[in-house]
Amino acid sequence: MLTDIHPKLPMRNRTNTLQFYQNQLGFKYIGSDDYPFYLIMEKDAIQIHFFEFKELNPLENYGQVYIRTNDIEGLYQTLLDNKTNIHPNGHLQIKPWGQKEFALLDPDNNLLTFGQSK
């Protein structure tokens, strides 16, 4: 039986990734001190894992995660208050498929889309 999923995304710089997810998105660091090329961040019931990929060209990165929330407006406002850059094409809106969504890019151009059913 499947119980959870923890996506793994590429990162070029562990410190930059940790600071972005912690300071901009409110995630907390939960481990991997023994593995300097790996990072685990957590918020509420989700974890995102990161692996070092120093040669990553952010313009060629297709890493994406869709994260469901039960308070899309509150999350969106918190990120705006934190001065988090929302993707220019990703501001909060109801999509044709019925989800209320917004999206942003992390420092390595991993696309994070947040969504909630109407």
N, C-alpha and C positions, 0 to 999 in steps of 0.2 A: 504494500500500500504506500502511495506517495503521501508525504505529510508537509513538506516545505520545498521551496526552491530558493537558492542563493546564487544569483548571477555573479559571474566573474567578468570584470571589465579590465581593459588595459590601462596602465598609468605610466607616465614617463618619470614622474618625480613623486615619491611617497609623501614627502612633507607637504607639497602643494596640494595633493589630493586629500590628505588628512585635514589640512586647514580649510579647504573649500567645503568638504562635507560636514565638518564640525561647525565652522563659523557661519557659513551661508545657509546650510540646510538643516542644521540642528541634530546631526547624527552624533553618536558617541563612538569613540574608539574602544573596541573590545578585545583586541589582541593581535598577536603575531610579532611580539618583540623578538622572539627567537628566529624569525624569518624576515630579514630586512628587505626582501624583495616582494613581500606580500603584505596586504593590509586588509583588515576586516572592520567595517563600520556598521553600526546598527541604529535604527530608530524605530520605536514602537515594536511592531512584530516582524520587521524585515531586516535582513542583512544584505549588504553588498560587499563582495570580495573583490580585491584588486590584485593584479599581478604586474610586476615591473616589465615594461617593454620600452626601454630607453630609445630605441630606433623608431618608435611609432611616429608616423607623420599624421598629425591631427586632422589634416584635410583629407586623409584617406581612411580615417577611422569610421567604421560603421557600427560600433558598439551602441546598443540600444536596450533600454529597460522600460517596461510599462508598469507603473506603480499605482495600484488602486488605493483610494482614500475614502473615508466617510465624511470628510469635511474639506472639500475642495476650496471653498471660498476662504475659510480660515487659513488653510495652508498657503494659498496664493497670497493673501494679505501679509502673512508673516514673512514670506520670502521678499515681497516688495518692501516691507519695513526694514528687512536686513540688507536692502539694496542689492539683492541677487538679480543678476541679469536674466530676464526672461527672453527666450528666443524671439527674434522679431516676428516670426510667423507663428509663434506659439502662445500668444496671450490667451487668457481664460475665455473660453467660448463653448457653446454647445455645437458639437460636430454633427454632420448629416446622419451619422450612425447612432445618434442619441446619447452619446457620452459627453459629459462636461469635462473639458480637458485644458491643460496648458503644458508647455514643454520648455526645457532649458538645456543648455550644454554645459558639461563640466570642463575643467581645464584641458582635458585631452579630447574634447569633442564627442564624448559619450553622450548620446541623447537620452535624457530622462523625461518621460512623458508621464504626467500625473492625471488620473481620471477617476470620475465618479459617475455612476448611473444617475440619470435625471430623476 
